[in-house]
Amino acid sequence: MRAHEGKEAVSALTRLRVGYPRPVLERGRMGTEPENRRSPALASLSVGELLALSRGILAELRDRGVIRSGNAPAGDYAELLVQRATAGELAPNSQRSWDVLTPEGERLQVKARVVTSPTRTGERQLSVFRSWDFDALVVVLFDDQFRVWRATHLPVALLEAQSRFIEHVRGYRVMATDTLLGQGEDWTERLQAATS
């Protein structure tokens, strides 16, 4: 991070007093109310200040080893949690088919989504699969505070059967519906434990 970006981010951070309520997690269901998503302190910042704060936060998360790129942090954070939960190894960034290699040799692809409304189907669409060259998928669904809301381990054969080829993206689309996730092994508690 450049020095001026850090100063802008610190300046924005010092003005923040984010104290809004956290979403409620009950029996595997997430309940959020609209006022939970908006902080008056954040609302007072300019667009430039918000972008500087975002870049500063991403740089700090990268320095701490939580994320590996400057992209949206959900995917990198999910990979880190799966790596911790399995005591596995993160794949090099150049590896396209899988993200974590477990000590048992299982190649895991990791897909993550931030879900603010469990009934909004678009929030359950996973990024496109262009290869089935992995052993299993771990789907990680975060709430809007980046807490693990649901995590499921699914065999690749099940995904292939549930996927739909989309010509214009030249890949396969899978929706992380409750029905699909219910067919896998629940890893929610395992990944929640890896956050501490």
TAJO-V492459 format. One record per residue. SS is DSSP state (2 for helix, 1 for strand, 0 for the rest). PHI is phi in degrees with one decimal (* if undefined). Layout:
SS;PHI
SS;PHI
This chain:
0;*
0;-74.1
2;-58.3
2;-67.0
2;-66.2
2;-64.3
2;-65.2
2;-63.2
2;-66.5
2;-64.7
2;-60.5
2;-66.2
2;-64.5
2;-66.9
2;-86.9
0;-83.5
0;-134.4
0;-79.6
0;-135.1
0;-76.8
0;-62.1
0;-88.4
0;-60.2
1;-93.3
1;-108.3
1;-130.0
0;42.5
0;77.6
1;-117.9
1;-106.8
1;-119.9
0;-126.4
0;-110.8
2;-51.6
2;-67.3
2;-70.7
2;-93.2
0;-124.8
0;-103.7
2;-57.7
2;-64.9
2;-68.0
2;-62.5
0;-80.9
0;-83.4
0;-74.2
2;-59.4
2;-60.5
2;-66.2
2;-63.2
2;-65.6
2;-64.3
2;-62.1
2;-60.7
2;-63.1
2;-63.1
2;-65.3
2;-61.9
2;-63.1
2;-64.9
2;-63.4
2;-65.5
2;-62.1
0;-83.5
0;79.3
0;-79.6
0;-122.2
0;-115.3
0;-144.6
0;-91.8
0;-76.0
0;-54.0
2;-76.8
2;-57.3
2;-65.0
2;-63.1
2;-65.7
2;-61.9
2;-60.3
2;-61.9
2;-64.3
2;-65.9
2;-60.6
2;-64.8
2;-65.7
2;-101.0
0;58.1
0;-90.1
1;-119.3
1;-70.7
0;-70.9
0;-62.2
0;-57.5
0;-75.6
0;-75.8
0;-99.4
0;-95.3
0;-143.0
0;-116.3
1;-135.6
1;-107.3
0;-78.6
0;-59.0
0;-82.7
0;90.5
0;-78.2
1;-93.3
1;-106.0
1;-89.7
1;-122.1
1;-126.2
1;-130.7
1;-141.1
1;-96.2
0;-112.2
0;-96.1
0;-140.3
0;-57.1
0;-90.9
0;-81.6
2;-62.2
2;-60.6
2;-76.2
2;-101.1
1;-78.0
0;-80.0
0;-62.3
0;-65.3
1;-96.3
0;-112.3
0;-153.8
0;-111.2
0;-85.3
0;-153.8
0;-93.8
1;-156.2
1;-112.6
1;-112.6
1;-92.7
1;-120.5
1;-107.4
1;-99.6
0;-82.3
0;-75.6
0;-108.0
0;61.4
0;-94.9
1;-67.3
1;-92.2
1;-154.4
1;-143.0
1;-141.0
1;-100.1
1;-126.6
1;-69.5
2;-61.0
2;-61.4
2;-64.5
2;-63.4
2;-56.7
2;-67.9
2;-92.1
0;-82.8
1;-132.5
1;-73.8
1;-115.8
2;-59.0
2;-67.6
2;-106.1
0;53.3
1;-161.6
1;-104.8
1;-105.2
0;-132.2
1;-101.5
0;-85.1
0;-75.3
2;-60.9
2;-62.8
2;-64.2
2;-63.5
0;-68.8
0;-89.0
0;-105.8
1;-92.2
1;-70.6
0;-111.8
2;-56.3
2;-63.8
2;-60.6
2;-78.2
2;-61.1
2;-65.2
2;-75.9
0;-77.5
0;-89.2
